[in-house]
């Protein structure tokens, strides 16, 4: 016959843990160090050259990249034979400084056109 032992470090069968006090959402964010508007979520100002593609308003870096990809896809600027390669039109040439680049190089060129 199995019995539940009750010692200082264990609980008896059927006992419930006391409910922990819940922290408000704002305290959770502050405690974890994830404040909105910092890091990748911090708004950045695009240069006039990049602004011609994504707009002149401040945006988080992730949205800038997303808008550049939307522009590339809507204008069919990916090399059909090698989708990793981007063939720059006149607007993208001003950002990239070259006729084509890979999708991996793209972030390097875009970051030169962003100010925190």
N, C-alpha and C positions, 0 to 999 in steps of 0.2 A: 504494500500500500504506500503510495507516494504522498508525502505531506509537504506543505510549503513552509520553509523555514523563515523566520523573521529575525533578521539580524540588523545591525546598524546600517549596513551597506546594501541590503536588498529589501524589496517590498513583498508584502504578503500577497497571496493570490487574490485577485479581485480588487486590490487597492489601485486607485487611480493617481497619476502624477498630478500635483497641483498645477493649475493653469498658469503659464508664464504671462506676465504683463506684456501686452502688445505695444510696440513702439509706433508712433505715427509715421506715415510715409516719409515726411520731411526729415525726421531723425534718422531713419534707415539710410537715406541717401547720404546724409552728412557723415554718418558713421562709416559707410563703405567708401567714402571719398569720391563718389560718382556725382559730382555736381553738374547740373545741366549748363551748357555753354562753355565747357572746357574740353580740351583735347580735340578729338575728331569732330565733336559737336560745336566747337567754337566757330562763330561766324568769321569768315575771311572775306576780304575785299578783292575782287578780281581786277586785273589790269584792264585798260580800255580794249586791248586786243582780245583778251579772253572774254571780256564783257560783251563783245559783239556776238558771242556764241551763247553764253549762259545768262546774260543780263548784267546790269550794273549794280544790283543790290547785293548786300552782304549775304552770304550763304554758308552753311556748314560745308566743309571740304567734301563730305560724302555726296552732298547734293550737286556740287560742282562737277564731280566726276560723273555722276549719273546723267547730268544734262549734257555733258560732252559726248557721252556714249549715245544718248538720244539723238544728238546732232549727227554723229557719225553714221548711225544706222538709218536715219531718215534721209540722208543724202547719199547713201550707199557708197561710203568711203572706205569700206574694208576691201582688201584685195580678194577677189572671188577665188583665187587659187590658193591663197594663204590667208585665212581669216584673222591671223594674229597680226597682220601687217595693215597699217592704216595709211591710205593714200590721201595726203593733205590737199584740200582745196585752198583758195586764196586766204580765207579766214584762219584756217588751221596752220598754214605756212607761217603766219605772223606769230602764232603761239609756239609751234614746234621749231621754227627756224630751219626747216628742211622740207623736202617734198614728201617724204614718208618716214614712218617710224613704226616700231613694234608696239603692241599694246602694253608691254612691260616697260618700255622707255617713256611712254606717254605721261605717266605720273610725274616723272622727273621734270619734263618740260612744263607741265601745268603748274607744278609747285613754284616755279620761277615767276609765275604771273599772279601769285596770291600773296596778300599782305594780311597779317593777323590784326 
